[in-house]
């Protein structure tokens, strides 16, 4: 047994794993997304030059970091790790270990334990907070449900949430095809059968579509298991705001927005709480009032009554990749994005893992616009404590627990 240490930005986490197995498993893609721009031309990142930032109001130091970052992602493209491969490694977790508390900023008001059965991810998001868009082979901890069983037992008297899964997609090829996702849900079902009065609640955030919820393992689909957890869990779809054609590059192995909302509909039709959405990440530089109007109209049509927005937070290097993808839809995005994030007066706007958040002034403006637009469709807004502190948003403007009962990340307080 050895300690595997993973560095994620400025945060160091450690998971104890058994090293007796180095088996790999080949996975079958659920979503057949092609890593190409419109028209079918393959996407190829380019090494940026200082001249690409001519006229941008950012320092030469930021420009230098951006140029070096673009070289990194060009190399990742060349060595085949810019987009994930459909394979995972199998390992075992220490079932006597602890679960991390989900509190990146040290200011989260909700007691929440993380469920992270996989190190890495098959979705391959370019903006990933965990790996900054550098994708290696995911490691699946095949006995992780046993760890969850023990932590549920220990903490059953406390009112709290278990968040599945903040560091990887809950229902990816790796979690579905190994069966670990199903087994984690079975652990909760077994727990509530043994302890009907347990105060534990399950919070699931996922980019998965209806296809994933129908995926079967051991005779049960994910939806079948959800149904057995009615009243003890909530399913929050996670939706990004990017140009629709760019999603296949920014989130290459994810469901499209319609499929994600169909997953919401499936849950609602079966009595599973699924009426709040994580709207993240949002790149301020592409927002328009028309885009927001259409977006919240769509959410309303699927009976979404709450959303929790989160703006894209990035390191300089990772933004070079994001901007290059979006250049195919807006040729001026490189300058606009870097100015929004990396002007000197905004360099202290740092969130988790050392990532920079966008301009405070523009963040306040667009949160206000989103709140205003969503409210016309009867949709409330919840925001995390860190955002409230950074942007000086009062409880009068956005309550800590809103009229629909949602708090910070979108936790439904009425569930407790």
C-alpha positions as CSV (number, residue, x, y, z in Angstrom):
1,X,0.0,0.0,0.0
2,X,1.3,3.5,-0.8
3,X,0.1,7.1,-0.7
4,X,-0.7,8.6,-4.1
5,X,-0.4,12.3,-3.9
6,X,-2.2,14.4,-6.5
7,X,-1.4,18.1,-6.9
8,X,-4.4,20.2,-8.1
9,X,-3.3,23.8,-8.4
10,X,-2.5,25.2,-5.0
11,X,-4.3,22.4,-3.2
12,X,-2.6,19.0,-2.4
13,X,-4.9,16.0,-1.8
14,X,-4.0,12.5,-0.8
15,X,-5.8,9.2,-1.3
16,X,-4.4,5.9,0.0
17,X,-4.7,3.2,-2.6
18,X,-3.7,-0.4,-2.9
19,X,-1.3,-1.1,-5.7
20,X,-1.9,-4.8,-6.1
21,X,-3.8,-4.4,-9.4
22,X,-2.7,-2.4,-12.4
23,X,-5.5,-3.7,-14.7
24,X,-6.9,-1.5,-17.4
25,X,-10.4,-1.5,-18.8
26,X,-11.3,-0.3,-22.3
27,X,-14.5,1.8,-22.3
28,X,-17.2,2.4,-25.0
29,X,-18.1,6.1,-25.6
30,X,-21.7,6.9,-24.6
31,X,-21.7,10.2,-26.6
32,X,-20.2,10.1,-30.0
33,X,-18.7,13.6,-30.1
34,X,-16.0,14.4,-32.6
35,X,-13.2,16.7,-31.6
36,X,-13.6,19.0,-34.6
37,X,-14.8,22.5,-35.4
38,X,-17.9,23.2,-37.5
39,X,-17.5,21.7,-41.0
40,X,-15.6,18.7,-39.7
41,X,-12.1,20.2,-39.7
42,X,-10.1,18.7,-36.8
43,X,-9.3,21.1,-34.0
44,X,-5.6,21.8,-33.5
45,X,-4.3,24.1,-30.8
46,X,-1.6,26.6,-31.9
47,X,1.4,28.0,-30.2
48,X,0.5,31.6,-29.5
49,X,2.8,34.6,-30.0
50,X,3.2,37.8,-28.1
51,X,1.7,39.7,-31.1
52,X,-1.6,37.8,-30.6
53,X,-2.1,39.9,-27.5
54,X,-1.3,43.3,-29.2
55,X,-3.5,46.0,-27.7
56,X,-4.7,43.9,-24.7
57,X,-4.6,45.6,-21.4
58,X,-2.5,42.9,-19.7
59,X,1.1,42.8,-18.5
60,X,4.0,41.3,-20.4
61,X,4.2,38.7,-17.6
62,X,0.7,37.4,-18.3
63,X,1.5,37.4,-22.0
64,X,4.6,35.3,-21.4
65,X,2.6,32.8,-19.3
66,X,0.0,32.6,-22.0
67,X,2.5,31.9,-24.7
68,X,4.1,29.1,-22.6
69,X,0.7,27.7,-21.8
70,X,-0.3,27.5,-25.4
71,X,2.9,25.5,-26.1
72,X,1.9,23.1,-23.3
73,X,-1.5,22.4,-24.9
74,X,0.1,22.1,-28.3
75,X,2.3,19.4,-26.9
76,X,-0.6,17.7,-25.2
77,X,-2.4,17.5,-28.6
78,X,0.7,16.0,-30.2
79,X,1.2,13.3,-27.6
80,X,-2.5,12.4,-27.6
81,X,-3.5,13.6,-24.1
82,X,-5.4,16.8,-24.8
83,X,-8.6,14.7,-25.1
84,X,-9.1,11.7,-22.9
85,X,-8.9,8.1,-24.2
86,X,-11.7,5.7,-23.5
87,X,-9.8,3.6,-21.0
88,X,-9.5,3.5,-17.2
89,X,-7.3,1.8,-14.6
90,X,-8.7,-0.2,-11.8
91,X,-7.5,0.1,-8.2
92,X,-8.8,-0.2,-4.6
93,X,-9.4,2.5,-2.0
94,X,-8.6,2.2,1.7
95,X,-12.2,1.6,3.0
96,X,-11.1,2.8,6.5
97,X,-10.2,6.2,5.1
98,X,-12.1,9.4,5.5
99,X,-14.1,11.4,2.9
100,X,-13.0,14.9,2.1
101,X,-15.2,17.8,3.3
102,X,-16.4,19.9,0.3
103,X,-15.2,23.3,1.4
104,X,-12.6,24.7,-1.0
105,X,-12.7,28.3,0.3
106,X,-13.1,27.5,4.0
107,X,-16.4,29.5,4.0
108,X,-19.0,26.9,2.9
109,X,-21.9,26.9,5.4
110,X,-23.2,23.4,4.5
111,X,-21.6,20.2,6.0
112,X,-20.9,18.2,2.9
113,X,-18.8,15.1,2.3
114,X,-17.3,14.4,-1.1
115,X,-17.8,11.1,-3.0
116,X,-14.9,10.8,-5.5
117,X,-14.7,7.2,-6.7
118,X,-12.5,8.1,-9.7
119,X,-9.2,10.0,-10.0
120,X,-9.5,11.7,-13.4
121,X,-12.4,11.8,-15.8
122,X,-13.5,10.6,-19.2
123,X,-15.5,13.8,-20.1
124,X,-12.4,15.8,-20.8
125,X,-13.6,19.3,-20.0
126,X,-11.1,21.9,-21.3
127,X,-11.7,24.1,-18.2
128,X,-11.4,21.3,-15.6
129,X,-10.6,22.7,-12.2
130,X,-8.9,19.5,-11.1
131,X,-6.4,19.0,-14.0
132,X,-6.4,22.3,-15.9
133,X,-7.4,20.5,-19.1
134,X,-4.6,17.9,-19.0
135,X,-6.2,14.5,-19.2
136,X,-4.5,11.2,-18.1
137,X,-6.0,7.8,-17.7
138,X,-8.7,7.8,-15.0
139,X,-8.2,5.5,-12.0
140,X,-11.4,3.9,-10.7
141,X,-11.5,2.7,-7.1
142,X,-13.6,-0.5,-7.5
143,X,-14.4,-0.9,-3.8
144,X,-15.2,2.8,-3.1
145,X,-18.8,1.9,-2.2
146,X,-17.5,0.1,0.9
147,X,-15.8,3.3,2.0
148,X,-19.1,5.2,1.4
149,X,-21.0,2.5,3.5
150,X,-18.7,3.1,6.5
151,X,-18.9,6.9,6.3
152,X,-22.7,6.7,6.0
153,X,-22.8,4.6,9.1
154,X,-20.5,6.9,11.1
155,X,-22.3,10.2,10.2
156,X,-25.9,9.0,10.0
157,X,-27.0,11.1,13.1
158,X,-25.7,14.4,11.5
159,X,-27.8,16.5,9.1
160,X,-25.5,16.7,6.1
161,X,-25.1,16.0,2.4
162,X,-22.9,13.6,0.5
163,X,-21.9,15.2,-2.8
164,X,-21.4,12.8,-5.7
165,X,-19.2,13.8,-7.5
166,X,-17.3,17.2,-7.3
167,X,-14.0,16.0,-8.9
168,X,-15.2,13.9,-11.7
169,X,-18.4,13.2,-13.7
170,X,-20.7,11.1,-11.6
171,X,-22.0,9.1,-14.6
172,X,-19.2,8.8,-17.1
173,X,-18.1,5.8,-19.0
174,X,-15.7,4.9,-16.2
175,X,-18.2,5.0,-13.4
176,X,-21.1,3.4,-15.4
177,X,-19.2,0.6,-17.2
178,X,-17.3,-0.5,-14.1
179,X,-20.5,-0.4,-12.0
180,X,-19.1,1.8,-9.3
181,X,-21.8,4.4,-9.9
182,X,-24.5,1.8,-9.4
183,X,-22.8,0.3,-6.4
184,X,-22.5,3.8,-4.7
185,X,-26.3,4.3,-5.1
186,X,-26.9,0.8,-3.8
187,X,-24.8,1.7,-0.7
188,X,-27.2,4.6,0.0
189,X,-30.2,2.3,-0.6
190,X,-28.9,-0.3,1.8
191,X,-28.1,2.4,4.3
192,X,-31.6,3.9,4.3
193,X,-33.2,0.4,4.5
194,X,-31.1,-0.2,7.6
195,X,-31.5,3.3,9.1
196,X,-34.8,4.8,7.8
197,X,-34.3,7.9,10.0
198,X,-30.7,8.6,8.9
199,X,-30.0,12.3,8.4
200,X,-27.7,11.7,5.4
201,X,-28.8,13.1,2.1
202,X,-27.4,12.5,-1.4
203,X,-26.6,15.5,-3.7
204,X,-25.7,14.6,-7.3
205,X,-24.4,17.1,-9.8
206,X,-24.0,15.7,-13.3
207,X,-23.5,16.6,-17.0
208,X,-25.0,13.2,-17.9
209,X,-27.9,12.8,-20.3
210,X,-30.9,10.5,-20.4
211,X,-28.6,7.8,-21.9
212,X,-26.5,7.6,-18.7
213,X,-29.6,7.4,-16.5
214,X,-30.8,4.4,-18.5
215,X,-27.4,2.6,-18.3
216,X,-27.8,-0.8,-16.6
217,X,-25.4,-2.7,-14.4
218,X,-26.4,-5.9,-12.5
219,X,-30.0,-5.6,-13.7
220,X,-30.5,-2.0,-12.5
221,X,-30.4,1.2,-14.4
222,X,-29.2,4.4,-12.7
223,X,-32.8,5.6,-12.9
224,X,-34.1,2.4,-11.2
225,X,-31.8,3.1,-8.3
226,X,-32.7,6.8,-8.1
227,X,-36.4,5.8,-7.7
228,X,-35.5,3.8,-4.6
229,X,-33.8,6.9,-3.2
230,X,-36.8,9.3,-3.6
231,X,-37.0,11.8,-0.8
232,X,-33.4,11.2,0.2
233,X,-31.6,12.6,-2.8
234,X,-31.6,15.4,-5.4
235,X,-30.3,15.3,-8.9
236,X,-28.9,18.7,-10.2
237,X,-28.1,18.8,-13.9
238,X,-25.0,20.8,-14.7
239,X,-25.2,23.1,-17.7
240,X,-22.5,25.2,-19.3
241,X,-23.1,28.4,-21.3
242,X,-20.9,28.3,-24.4
243,X,-21.7,28.4,-28.1
244,X,-23.5,25.1,-28.9
245,X,-21.0,24.0,-31.5
246,X,-18.1,24.6,-29.1
247,X,-19.3,22.1,-26.5
248,X,-18.0,19.1,-28.4
249,X,-14.5,20.6,-28.0
250,X,-14.9,22.1,-24.5
251,X,-16.7,19.1,-23.0
252,X,-15.8,16.4,-25.6
253,X,-17.4,13.4,-24.1
254,X,-20.5,14.9,-22.5
255,X,-24.2,14.9,-23.4
256,X,-25.7,17.8,-25.2
257,X,-27.9,20.2,-23.3
258,X,-31.2,18.6,-24.6
259,X,-30.1,15.2,-23.4
260,X,-29.2,16.6,-20.0
261,X,-32.6,18.2,-19.7
262,X,-34.2,15.0,-20.8
263,X,-32.4,13.4,-17.8
264,X,-34.0,16.0,-15.6
265,X,-37.4,15.2,-17.1
266,X,-37.0,11.5,-16.5
267,X,-36.2,12.2,-12.8
268,X,-39.2,14.5,-12.4
269,X,-41.6,12.0,-14.0
270,X,-40.5,9.4,-11.5
271,X,-40.8,11.7,-8.4
272,X,-37.1,12.4,-8.0
273,X,-36.1,15.9,-6.9
274,X,-34.5,17.4,-10.0
275,X,-35.7,21.0,-10.3
276,X,-32.4,23.0,-9.8
277,X,-29.5,23.4,-12.2
278,X,-25.8,24.2,-11.7
279,X,-25.1,26.7,-14.5
280,X,-21.4,26.4,-14.7
281,X,-19.0,27.4,-16.0
282,X,-20.1,30.6,-17.6
283,X,-17.6,32.7,-19.7
284,X,-18.7,36.3,-19.2
285,X,-17.0,37.3,-22.5
286,X,-19.7,35.6,-24.6
287,X,-22.8,36.6,-22.7
288,X,-25.6,38.6,-24.2
289,X,-29.1,39.4,-23.0
290,X,-30.6,37.4,-25.9
291,X,-28.5,34.3,-25.0
292,X,-29.7,34.5,-21.4
293,X,-33.3,35.0,-22.4
294,X,-33.3,31.9,-24.6
295,X,-31.4,29.9,-21.9
296,X,-33.7,30.5,-19.0
297,X,-36.8,30.1,-21.3
298,X,-35.4,26.6,-22.0
299,X,-34.8,25.8,-18.4
300,X,-38.3,26.9,-17.5
301,X,-39.8,24.5,-20.1
302,X,-38.2,21.7,-18.2
303,X,-39.6,22.8,-14.8
304,X,-36.3,24.1,-13.5
305,X,-37.1,26.5,-10.6
306,X,-33.6,27.4,-9.3
307,X,-30.1,27.8,-10.7
308,X,-26.7,28.3,-9.2
309,X,-24.4,30.3,-11.5
310,X,-20.6,30.0,-11.5
311,X,-18.3,31.9,-13.8
312,X,-15.4,30.2,-15.4
313,X,-12.3,30.4,-13.2
314,X,-9.0,29.6,-15.0
315,X,-5.3,29.7,-14.8
316,X,-3.5,31.8,-17.5
317,X,-2.2,28.7,-19.3
318,X,-5.6,27.0,-19.4
319,X,-7.3,30.1,-20.8
320,X,-5.1,29.9,-23.9
321,X,-6.8,26.6,-24.8
322,X,-10.3,27.8,-24.0
323,X,-9.9,31.0,-26.0
324,X,-8.5,29.1,-29.0
325,X,-11.5,26.8,-29.1
326,X,-13.9,29.8,-28.9
327,X,-12.0,31.7,-31.5
328,X,-13.7,29.6,-34.1
329,X,-17.0,31.3,-33.0
330,X,-15.6,34.8,-32.1
331,X,-12.3,35.9,-33.6
332,X,-11.9,38.6,-30.9
333,X,-12.4,36.3,-27.9
334,X,-8.7,35.9,-27.1
335,X,-8.3,39.6,-26.3
336,X,-11.7,39.9,-24.7
337,X,-11.3,36.9,-22.4
338,X,-7.8,37.9,-21.2
339,X,-8.8,41.4,-20.5
340,X,-11.8,40.3,-18.5
341,X,-9.7,38.0,-16.3
342,X,-6.1,39.2,-16.2
343,X,-5.9,43.0,-16.0
344,X,-3.7,44.0,-13.1
345,X,-6.6,45.1,-10.9
346,X,-8.2,41.7,-11.1
347,X,-5.3,39.5,-10.4
348,X,-6.2,39.1,-6.7
349,X,-9.7,37.7,-7.6
350,X,-8.6,34.2,-6.9
351,X,-10.9,31.3,-6.1
352,X,-10.2,27.6,-5.3
353,X,-7.0,26.0,-6.5
354,X,-5.4,29.3,-7.4
355,X,-7.8,30.0,-10.3
356,X,-8.6,33.5,-11.3
357,X,-12.2,34.7,-11.5
358,X,-13.4,37.3,-14.0
359,X,-13.6,41.0,-13.3
360,X,-15.7,41.8,-10.2
361,X,-17.5,44.7,-12.0
362,X,-18.6,42.5,-14.9
363,X,-19.4,39.6,-12.5
364,X,-21.8,41.8,-10.5
365,X,-23.4,43.1,-13.7
366,X,-24.0,39.7,-15.2
367,X,-25.2,38.1,-12.0
368,X,-27.8,40.9,-11.8
369,X,-28.8,40.3,-15.4
370,X,-29.1,36.5,-14.9
371,X,-31.2,37.0,-11.7
372,X,-33.5,39.5,-13.5
373,X,-33.9,37.3,-16.6
374,X,-34.5,34.1,-14.6
375,X,-37.0,35.7,-12.3
376,X,-39.3,36.4,-15.3
377,X,-39.6,32.6,-15.7
378,X,-40.1,32.0,-12.0
379,X,-36.6,30.7,-11.5
380,X,-34.7,31.7,-8.3
381,X,-31.0,32.1,-7.9
382,X,-28.6,30.6,-5.2
383,X,-25.0,31.6,-4.9
384,X,-22.0,30.3,-2.9
385,X,-20.7,32.1,0.1
386,X,-17.4,32.9,-1.6
387,X,-19.1,34.7,-4.4
388,X,-21.3,36.6,-2.0
389,X,-18.2,37.8,-0.1
390,X,-16.1,38.7,-3.1
391,X,-18.9,40.6,-4.9
392,X,-20.4,42.2,-1.8
393,X,-23.9,40.7,-2.5
394,X,-26.2,41.2,0.5
395,X,-28.8,38.7,1.8
396,X,-31.4,41.3,0.8
397,X,-30.3,40.9,-2.9
398,X,-29.9,37.1,-2.8
399,X,-31.0,35.3,0.4
400,X,-28.7,32.6,1.8
401,X,-31.7,30.3,1.6
402,X,-34.0,31.5,-1.1
403,X,-37.8,31.4,-1.3
404,X,-37.7,28.0,-3.0
405,X,-35.5,26.6,-0.2
406,X,-32.2,26.4,-2.1
407,X,-28.9,27.3,-0.5
408,X,-25.4,28.1,-2.0
409,X,-24.5,25.2,-4.4
410,X,-28.2,24.4,-4.9
411,X,-28.7,22.2,-1.8
412,X,-32.4,21.9,-1.1
413,X,-32.7,22.6,2.6
414,X,-36.3,21.2,2.7
415,X,-34.7,17.8,2.0
416,X,-33.3,17.8,5.5
